[in-house]
């Protein structure tokens, strides 16, 4: 009996040694990891996997593995309405024939429910997505890929830029069939005149019915992105929404597409979102619905151009750093690629940092936007210096630490020139008079408006203030430190002022 027991144990030991557990794992490691994270929704994900296995199509199985192995980072940011008692109101704008009808019905609901308030809610895909949704999306994506007029799209590009059921944090809706039907003319036009020749028609068609609200159409609801079907119904939205429209349109046509996000302009206020479309394995094409030329090059310096992906990018900060150590915003996301160098001249920037009592491994770069320094990139710290990749030339940046949920200056401002960078430390011992003259499209003095001139020295320091008269063409300021970044702010400011420097000849360079 004892000998049989020893024999059985020996067999098990040899089995483990020669056939590791991973060999017999039912799913790839990344997939199994997310199946465990899915909790009660695991059965839905497994149902989608089983379906793909039963098709006998190895590409479909690889595709569903791709979706599920990256599904844990994706969420929907949505909302619902609740009354004063905290009860959810049954209302869905997509239940109506058009947005005007939905809006009229909502007015009736508001009259019956005084004090109606939107309630923001976040849904995790991994915990909520259904197998039927994944399966339908996958099958329709494969059909679009197969029938697309754009050929030679690799399987990897298909997975990243055609297959995904979502773009960013929009509410999930069934979109592929509706978009494929509405935009079926695109593939026909490509077959007739070619891919690039078709793109002006894509821009013009969308602009004929979709209104770009730019910065004036901020939604009252806590809805950062419109869902795919809301785009077709509302027929209006920001440049972010318009870029999403471009992705849904092209992916439904079997054409690889994504969004290039410019989180902030480096020499202007605000940011932007544009598209990138891929002509099979040939090249990628910049596409902007809001430009006169659909493929117009960027007019000004971006801080970054970040291409959204569905999959996690292991080199991104959020892939290895805790979110509590990362400023709120896009830097906490894992699914984007830095493609800034494709659209602007860039350089590596190494910044010397101020000593700090805390031990930091990461520093950030800020850009001046909306009268504040906004973090837009990061770099690892070595020997009290941080190196930052692909920073646009012709910009000014501020090294920063992130401490207690606040951005703190980590070094002086740096001017990134075409050939070299220059540290802008104000020389308080060497001051001068600076004459600031009106300049069309940049600065027009208005009567009875007060203008304050500041210089940057780890904070904006006031130099002096002047009030313009009706005939004021220029303002003279004394005791202005040399080698300083300057800022002129008006008493009627709308937050659009830009920093600048003045050289020894009195010439200004705006950023």
Secondary structure, DSSP 8 states (H G I E B T S, - for coil): -HHHHHHHHHHHHHHHHHS-GGGG-SS-HHHHHHHHHTGGGHHHHHHHHHHHHHHT-HHHHHHHHHHHHTGGG-EEEEEEEE-TTS-EE---GGGSSSHHHHHHHHHHHHHHSTT-EEEEEEEEHHHH--HHHHHHHHHHHHHHHHH-SS----HHHHHHHTS-S-SSS------HHHHHHHTTHHHHHHHHH-HHHHHHHHHHHHHTT-EE-TTT---SSS-SS--HHHHHHH-EE-HHHHHHHHHHHHHHTT--EEEEEESSBSSSSS-EEEEEEE-TTS-EEEE-TTSSSTT---SS-BS--EEE-SS--TTSGGGTS-GGGS-SSGGG-S-EEE-GGGTS-EEEEEEE----SS--SEEEEEEE-SSSEEEEEEEEEETTEEEEEEEESSEEEEEEEEETTEEEEEEEEEEE-SS-EEEE--EEEEEEEEEEE-BTTTB---TT-EEEEEEESSSEEEEEEEE--TT--EEEEEEEEET--EEEEETT--S----EEE-TTS-EEE-
